[in-house]
Amino acid sequence: MALEKYFYQRLEEGKDITKEVATTLARCRSVAPLGVLCDVGKRQIDLLSGPLRALLSAPELYSWEIAKTFEDRNHLMLGAARNGQFFIELARQFHGLEHRKQDLRETAAELLLKSRQMQTFSTKIRDWWKQRRASGESRIEIVDQLDLTLDLSNYEVQ
């Protein structure tokens, strides 16, 4: 949470966090920071078409993001009462930030529709997902849904 709050403060100050986010992603040695980076990317969407683009290639992250949305963040408030009302309100505001309600699939689709670079990227990752499925390497159920969501031919201008 401290890392995430740090990034949000930098954004609120009008600072460019591109290098810091890229460094964080490059130095990750566990999956925990990936959730933080997904949330930061949903808040500053251009990061997902830049240094955080690789996150959109991992179907596991989409699954985890869906689970996070349905499970809510109320469990993170456990023990908050012992820190007083001021802390409780800060924590509620932090956990209730609007961008947390965004679905990563919708964010990826929005980027797909807005950028040729993301269209090329989506084609490559969809091909990679198909190879993983064919080889038996991946059994993640959401891949079929992601394949449809990130296929530009499934959209039309109206």
C-alpha positions in Angstrom: 0.0 0.0 0.0 2.9 2.4 0.7 4.3 1.9 -2.8 0.9 2.5 -4.3 0.3 5.6 -2.2 3.7 6.9 -3.2 2.9 6.6 -6.9 -0.5 8.3 -6.4 1.2 11.2 -4.5 3.7 11.6 -7.3 0.9 11.6 -9.9 -1.1 14.2 -7.9 2.1 16.4 -7.8 2.2 16.2 -11.6 5.3 14.1 -11.7 6.2 11.6 -14.4 6.4 8.2 -12.8 7.2 6.2 -15.9 10.8 5.4 -15.0 9.9 4.5 -11.4 7.1 2.2 -12.5 9.3 0.5 -15.1 12.0 0.0 -12.5 9.5 -1.5 -10.0 8.2 -3.9 -12.7 11.8 -4.9 -13.7 12.8 -5.5 -10.1 9.7 -7.5 -9.1 10.6 -10.9 -7.6 7.1 -11.7 -6.5 3.6 -11.2 -7.7 2.5 -8.8 -5.0 3.7 -5.6 -6.7 1.9 -6.6 -9.9 -1.5 -5.9 -8.3 -0.2 -2.5 -7.2 1.1 -1.8 -10.7 -2.2 -2.9 -12.2 -4.0 -0.4 -10.0 -1.5 2.4 -10.8 -2.0 1.6 -14.5 -5.8 1.8 -14.2 -5.4 5.2 -12.6 -2.8 6.4 -15.2 -3.9 4.4 -18.3 -1.0 5.5 -20.5 1.3 3.5 -18.3 -0.5 0.4 -19.5 0.4 1.2 -23.1 4.0 2.0 -22.0 6.1 0.6 -19.3 3.3 -1.6 -17.8 2.1 -3.0 -21.1 3.6 -6.5 -20.3 1.0 -6.7 -17.5 -1.7 -6.9 -20.1 -0.2 -10.1 -21.6 -0.7 -12.1 -18.4 -4.1 -13.8 -18.3 -3.4 -14.6 -14.6 -3.5 -10.9 -13.8 -6.9 -10.5 -15.4 -8.2 -13.3 -13.3 -6.7 -11.9 -10.1 -8.0 -8.5 -10.9 -11.5 -9.9 -11.3 -11.2 -11.8 -8.0 -10.0 -8.6 -6.2 -13.0 -6.7 -7.5 -15.5 -9.3 -6.3 -13.8 -9.9 -3.0 -13.7 -6.2 -2.2 -11.0 -4.7 0.0 -12.9 -4.7 3.3 -10.5 -7.3 4.7 -7.8 -4.7 4.5 -9.6 -2.7 7.1 -9.1 -5.3 9.8 -7.3 -3.7 12.7 -7.9 -0.2 11.4 -10.0 0.7 14.4 -7.1 0.6 16.8 -5.5 3.4 14.8 -8.3 5.9 15.3 -11.0 7.5 13.2 -8.6 9.7 11.1 -6.8 6.6 10.0 -10.0 4.7 9.3 -11.2 7.5 7.0 -7.9 7.7 5.2 -7.9 4.0 4.6 -11.5 4.0 3.4 -10.7 6.7 0.9 -7.6 4.9 -0.3 -9.4 1.5 -0.7 -12.4 3.2 -2.3 -10.6 5.0 -5.1 -12.7 5.0 -8.2 -10.2 3.5 -10.6 -10.1 0.3 -8.5 -13.6 -0.5 -9.8 -12.4 -0.5 -13.4 -12.1 -3.9 -15.0 -8.7 -4.6 -16.5 -10.3 -6.2 -19.5 -12.2 -3.0 -20.2 -9.1 -1.0 -19.8 -7.2 -3.2 -22.2 -10.1 -3.0 -24.7 -10.1 0.8 -24.5 -6.3 0.8 -25.3 -6.9 -1.6 -28.1 -9.4 0.7 -29.7 -7.3 3.8 -29.3 -3.9 2.7 -30.4 -2.4 0.9 -33.4 0.6 0.0 -31.2 -1.8 -1.7 -28.8 -3.6 -3.4 -31.7 -0.3 -5.0 -32.8 0.6 -5.9 -29.2 -2.9 -7.5 -28.7 -2.4 -9.6 -31.9 0.9 -10.9 -30.6 -0.3 -11.8 -27.1 -3.4 -13.5 -28.5 -1.1 -15.6 -30.7 1.1 -16.4 -27.7 -2.0 -17.4 -25.6 -3.1 -19.7 -28.4 0.3 -21.3 -28.5 0.3 -21.8 -24.7 -3.1 -23.3 -24.8 -2.2 -25.7 -27.7 0.9 -26.9 -25.9 -1.1 -27.5 -22.7 1.1 -24.9 -20.9 -1.9 -22.8 -20.0 -5.3 -23.8 -18.8 -6.5 -20.4 -17.6 -10.2 -20.2 -18.5 -10.3 -16.5 -19.0 -8.0 -16.7 -22.1 -10.9 -17.5 -24.4 -12.8 -14.4 -23.1 -9.6 -12.3 -23.4 -9.1 -13.5 -26.9 -12.5 -12.2 -27.9 -12.1 -9.0 -26.0 -8.8 -8.1 -27.5 -9.6 -9.1 -31.1 -10.1 -5.8 -33.0 -12.3 -7.6 -35.6 -15.0 -8.0 -32.9 -15.5 -4.2 -32.8 -17.2 -1.9 -35.4 -17.7 1.8 -35.6 -21.3 2.9 -35.2 
